[in-house]
Amino acid sequence: MVIGSTATAPPSGGTLHALLRRYADAGDPLSCEPVAQGLLNKGFRLATTRGSFFLKLYVEPATADSAVIARQHRATQRLGALGLPVAPPLPDSDGRTVAELDGRRFALYPWIEGRHRDGSELTTAESRQLGALLGLVHTLLAQVQPAPGEEPGRPVGGHAGADPQDTYALIRTLLRRVRDQAPREAFDELAEYRLVERRALLDRHAHRRPPEPDAAEPVTGWVHGDFHPLNLLYREDEPVAIVDWDRLGVQPRAEEAVRAAAIFFVTPGGTLELDKIRAYARAYRRAADVPEAELAAAVHRVWWERLNDFWMLSWRYLRDDRRADPLFPASSALVVWWTGAYEAVMDAFTE
């Protein structure tokens, strides 16, 4: 998920001039301002004498590998050729889409005018459109990418649900860190409350851990990997660009659909807009040809994942990184609500 960005200075004027000289029609740099959204790589709005561009600086080791970047770029180019609303990187004069300067890797993209819309802004019909769009993403990725397992270095297959014993150990560690805070903030009070609450929930539901993959193998496929409101741009009521393909990979496809819905359609109070999810899920199942049983298994796995997940608190208390703090109140409340409304949520995704 994306919420903010640590301060990153724009590339120097010399670097920008050297970069833009590689492109035939990019012009000369006028300004370069950080785009303040992103937890992985860094982005800038680059204004030149020829217009505006999005400049990406790859800094996260897992996504800054040249082969990984090339895979993302090829995929968006192929998807764009098939009519999916994406914004492929611009090739330079030699046809390359990655520039290496000062030991760093950059890519230049067209600047897409648009705005982000979360689920509260979407009508039921637009929620249906969103589900169909994600289904189309999965369907077209299956056409343009190698079959899962055929590309070197791409792990495939299912994954066992989180081990409750590991979760209990993490809760103990986080509680110690929270209780050591001085002075205490309101966030610390909420964190302690949610950690204790979650431990009790896990005590009651530990027996519901999803089975090992060899007992119930999820259906894997190529997925966007980070499909949420800040990675989808709208112009008026129409999606115009799916952006940020840094996490493109092979995963259980239906789990991406469930995770996306849990981000798009969560309310500030930590509930889900089930009527919109129902329309979204029906459209997704039709577009991606996903059977109800596959989506039902994904709902259960993602619920279990959320029950055992504390990445936002780990970032704050173990990494001293507070960028995800604003996400925590709604996310932590959602786990509790979802557990109590488990059957209603399942019905919304599968009926």
N, C-alpha and C positions, 0 to 999 in steps of 0.2 A: 504494500500500500504506500501511498505517497502523501505527505502532508507538509513537508518543509524541506529546507536545505541548509546545510552548514555553509558558512560564508566561503565562497570560492572566487578568487580574483579572476576576472576575464583574462584571456590570453593577451600577451603584450601586443603593442602595435606592430612590432616587427614580425611576430608570429602570424598575426592576421594578414599582413601584406604578403608574406610568403605563402600562406595558405591560399589566399584568393588568386594569386598569380597562376595557380594550377588550373583554375577554371576559366573558360573562354569568356563567359558573359557575367561574371559575378561582380565586377566593378571593384572599387576601392573602399576600404572600411571607413565608416563614419562614426559608428558607436557600437558597443557590445555590452549588453546588460544581462545579468543573470536572470534566469527564469526560476523563481523561488518555489519550485516544486520538484522533488526528486530525492529518493533515498539511496539510489544506486549511482548512476552516472550523472554528470552535470550538463546543463543546457543553458544556452545563451540566445537572446534575440540579437541577431547581427544585422545592423542597417548598413547598406553600402550605397554607392552612387547608382546602383542598378536595382535597388529594392531591398526587401527584408528577407532574411533567411533564419533558419533554426540551426545553430551550431551545437553539435554534441561532442562533449569531451568524455572519453571512456576512462574511468578511474577505478571501477570496482573490478578486482582481479578476476572474478568468475565470469564477467561479461566483457572484459577488455582483451581477451585472447583474440588474435587475428582470425583464427579459424571460426570462432564463435561469432564474431562480427560479420564475417563473410557469409555465414549461414543465414543470419538475420537479414542481411541486405538482399541476398538472392531470393529469399522467401517473399519479402515485401515487393520486390520487382515482379515476381511471378504472379503474386496475388493481385497486384495492381493491373497487370495485363489481363486478368480475368474479370476485372470490374469491381473488385472489392475496394471500399473506400479506405485507402492507405496512402501514405506519403513516402514513397521510396527515396533513398538518398540520391543526391545528384552526382553523376559521374564527372570526374575531372577531364581534362583534355586528352588524357591517355586511357579513359574508360574506367579508372579506379574510383572506388567509392570510399576508401579509407586513406587518410593522409597522416603520415607519421612525421611529427615535427617536435624537436626538443625532447625526444624520448616519450612523447605522448601521442595517442591516436585520436583523430578527429574525423567527423563526418559532417557534411553539409546537406541540409534538407531545405525544401521550399518552406516558407512560412505559411501556415494554414490559418486563415482567420476563422474563428469559431469560438464557442464557449462550451464549458462543461455543464452537464445536467445530471443531478442525482435522481434517484427514484421518486423523491417527493414531487419533482417537477414533471414527471412522466404521467400521461394518462394511461388508462388500461390498454388502449390501442397502441400507444407508443411502447408500453412494456412488452406487448406482444411482438412489436417490431424489433425490440432489443433482443428478445430470445431468438427470433429468426435470424438476426444478424450474427449472433454468436454461433448458432448452428451452421450458418454459411461459412464462417471462419473455419470451423472444424472440418467441414466437408471439403472446402477448397484446399486447406492445408494437406489433407490426405491425398489430393491430386498432385500437388506441386512438390511435396517432400518425399524423401525415400521412405520405404516401408519401415516401421519401427524395428530396430535391430539391424538394419542394413547399413546404416551410416556409422563409421568407426567412432568410438568414443561416446555413443549415445546410449546410456543405460535405459533399459525398458523393464516393464513388469510392475507388479503391484508392490505394496509395502505393508508391513504389519502395522496395526494401529499402535499408537504411542503406549509405552509400558507404564502403567500407573505407578510402579515403584520409582521409576525415574522422575515422574511428576511429583510424587511426594518429596523426593530429595530436593528438587528445585524449589518447591514451596518452602521447605525449611530454610534453604539458603536465602531466598528472597525475604522471608519474614525477618530473618536476622538483620539483613541490610535495612529493611524498612524501619524496624524498631530501634536501630542505631542512629537514625536521622536526628540531627539537632541543629537548629530548631525544627520541630515538626511542621509540615505544611498540610493543607487540606488534601492534597494529592496523596500524601503518605497515609493519612487516615483512611481514605478510600481504598488504597492499595492493600492495607492490612485487612480491612473488612472483607474485600473480595477474595483475598488469598485464603482466609479462614473459611469463608463461605464455600469456595471452590473445593477445598479439602473435604468438607462435609458432603458436598455433591458427589465427589469422586468415591467416597466411602460407600455411598448408596448405589452407585452405578458402575463400579469397577468391573462387575461381571459382564458388562455389555461391550467390552473391548471387541472390535472387529476381528474376524478370524484371520489367520495367516494367509498370505497370498495363494499358497498351493491349495487351500480349501475354497477360496472364493476370489479368483483372479479378476481384478478390475480390468475393464476394456481400455487399453491404452491407445493413444494417438497423439499427433502433433497438436499442441495448444499454444495460444498466445502467451499464457503463463502469468499474466498480470492484468486481467480484463476488469477494469473498474472505472468509475466516472471520470477520473482525472486522466485516463488514457483513451478517452473517446470525445471527439469534438463534434459539436452540432452547429449547423448554420440554420437559424430559425428552428424548424422542427425535424430537420433531416440530419442523420449522421454523415459527416463529410470526411472524417479521418479517424482511423484506429491507429494510435501512436504507441511508441515505447515497446518495442518487441524484444527487449533485452532478455526476457525470461522465456523466449521461444524454446520449447522442448517437448519431449515425449513424456506424457503423464496420463493418468486416468482422465479421459476427456469429460465425463459427466461431472467429475469433482470440480473442474473449472466452472462449469455452469452453476453449480451450487454455491461455490465461493463467491462468484460474481454477484449472484442474487443477494447473498447475505451482506454484501457491501452496498450495492445499489439501493436495496429496499429496506435497509435498517433505519429506524426512526431515532431521533435524539434520545428517546427514553429506553432504547434497547429492545424494541419489538420489531417484527417484520410485517410489511404490508402484504398480507397473504393473498388478497384478491389480485394484486398486480403480479405477484409471484406465480399464481395459478395461470394467468394469461401468458406470462413469460415462459414458463416451463412447458406448456403445451406447444407453443411455437418452436421452442428449442428442440423438443423431442421430434417433431415433424421434420424440421429442417435438417437435423443431423441424423435422423433415423435411429434414435436412441430408444430402446424399449423401456417401459416403466420400471422393470426390475433393475435395470442398470442404474437408472436415476435414483431409485429407492436405496440401493446399496451406497451410492455416492452421498446421499443425504445423511445416512447413518455415519459414514466415515468422516465427513466434514464436521458433523456434530461432535463426534468423539475427538477429532483434531482440536476443535475449539475448546472443548472441556479440558484438554490437557495442555493448552497453549498459553504461554506467558511471555511472548516475545517482546511486547511493549514494556513490561516491567523489567525484563532482562536488559533491554537497551538502557533504561533509566538507571537501574541500580547496579548492574554489573559492567556496563560500558560507559556510564556517565553521559549518555546521549538521550536528550529529552525531546527529540524531534517528533516522536510518535505519541507523546503524552496526550495531545488533544483527542486522539482516537480512543483512549482507554475507557472513559466513562460509558459510552454507548456499547463498545465491544464487550466489556466485562458484564454489563447488564444483559446483553443479548444471550450469553451463554446460559444464564439462569433462566431467562424467559423461555428460550428454546427447549431447555430440558423439561420445563413444566408443560410446554405446548407441543411436545414432540410429535404426537399423532396428528395434530392440526397442521404442523409444518410439513410432515410427510405427505399428508393428503393434498396439500397445495401443490407440491412438486409432482405428484404422480397420478392424480385423478383425472 
